[in-house]
């Protein structure tokens, strides 16, 4: 949990489109031998913030489901996001390209201001 606090502070300072849920932010420990092509969490969260508004609740780095793996995805950032309308989204992002793979939950596209 001590590692998650500096990460949470860094994300708060750099991502005005996303608010953090403080102690509920969970970052699963990552293996030390990650490929260098994996997006760092602040980069991945910045991509997310351009497309969604809300409060970041949780982030995991996971293996893809079989279909995404068959399409060439090796690792997935899984985000849980609380929208301003109080809906929870589960957003899967290719951890190497930043492409949004799936959005589960009720959401509306972010409007550019």
N, C-alpha and C positions, 0 to 999 in steps of 0.2 A: 504494500500500500504506500510505502514511502516513495517509491518510484512514480506512482501515479499522481501524486500531488504536484511535483514540478511540471509534469506533462499537462495536468489540468490547468495550471497557471499559464503555461506557455500557450495553450490553445485559447484560453480566455483573452489573452493579450493580442493574439494574432488573428482571431476569427470572430469579427463582430457579428456575423450572421448566425453563429451558433452560441448558445449559452450552455454552460456545463452544469450538471446536476450535483456537483461537489462530491460528497463522499460516496455517491452511488456509481461514479465512474469506475469501471472495472476494465483493466487492461491485462489480459492473460499474458503470462510470461512467455517470451518468445525463445525459440532455440537459438543458440549463438551462431549457428552456421547458416543463417538466412542468405539466400542469393542476393547479390548486390543490386539486382533489378527491382527488389521489393520497395514500394513507395513507403517512405517514412510516415508515421502516423500524422504529423502536422500537415504534410503534403496531401495525404488522403482526405483528411478532415477539411482542408481548404477546397478541394474538389467538391466535396459533399456540401459545403456551405454555399457554393455558387448555385446549387440546384434546390436546396431545401432550407427552410427556416425551422428552428426548433432548438430544443435542449438536448444535448448529447448525453445519453444515459450510460451507454456501454459500447465498448469496442473489443472485438475478438479477431485474431488472425487464425483462420481455419483452412482446412482442405476443402476444395470445391465439391459440389455434388457431381454425380457421374456424368450428367449431361454437359455441365460447364467444363469438366475435365476433358471430355471428348472434344470439345470445341477449342481446347488449348489453354484453359485457365489452370494455373498451378497452385495458387494461393488466393484466398479471399479475405478481405477486410469485411467483417460483419458489424454493422452499426445498429444500435437501438436509439431512436430519436423520438422525443416527445414534441409533437407539433404544437403551435399556438392554439389549435382547436382541441388540444388535450388527447389526441390520438397517438398511439405508439406505432412507429414504423420500424420494420426490419429491412435494412438496406444492405444488399450484398454488392461489393465492389471488387473487381479484379485488382489484386494487390500489386500487380506489376504495371498495368496500363492505366488504372484509374477509371475504367469503364464501369458504369453502373450495370450490374447483371440482373438484379431483381429488386423490386420494392413491394413489400407485403404490408398491408394496412391501408387505412383511408387517408388519402392525401390529395392535395391540389398542387399543381406546379407552382413554383416560385415565380412571382411577378417581378420583373426588373423595374426598379424605380428610377 
